[in-house]
Amino acid sequence: MSLASVPILSAVKEIILGESGAVRIVAPGTFQYGKHFGLNDDELARKALVLPIFDVNIQTASPSPTTTGVFSSFRVYVVRLTVSVAYWLSSEVLDDSRELARATALDDADRILQALTYPGNLAQTSAAVETNLVSACLQSDGGAAITREDPDQNLLITTMTFSGLVKVVQAVA
């Protein structure tokens, strides 16, 4: 078996879409999924007009320094991923509407953080494919941040970073 990142990405998407998870779940219909890469600010803001739109990307996957894997049938990898959520931001920069938009974005980020870091929530995809994540969850690498706020482009973006340990069975031959 190799490091299979697709089940991890699928399980994360399903949790955020409210399609799976046992505890600390995200309500269905809170977010929509869509790639942010390749979209300009106007396109991204328009896609987020109805529902906030999120994207998930694995940034790195590398062998854990804690396991050499030479004398073992498995190896542990560290995966690092980001979740970005884009919101439509009103071009009105009234203090109340701006504060409400920021508060909503950070509250939503907390829901995502709780769901992805709860042990067991990321055990498998809805198609019963194992993620092989240790404790079946991710760890937050610093919480959530508003990384972009541009009323001229009607765009507010939050970003969360996570890491997880993945147990990978090594090839025999």
ABEGO torsion letter per residue (X at the ends): XBBBAAAAAAAAAAAAAGABEABGBBBBGABBBBBABGBBAAAAAAAAAABBBBBBBBABBBBBAABAGAABABBBBBBBBBBBBBBBBBABABAAAAAAAAAAAAAAAAAAAAAAABBGAAABBAAGBBAGBBGGBBBBAGEBBBABBBAAAGBBBBBBBBBBBBBBBBBAX
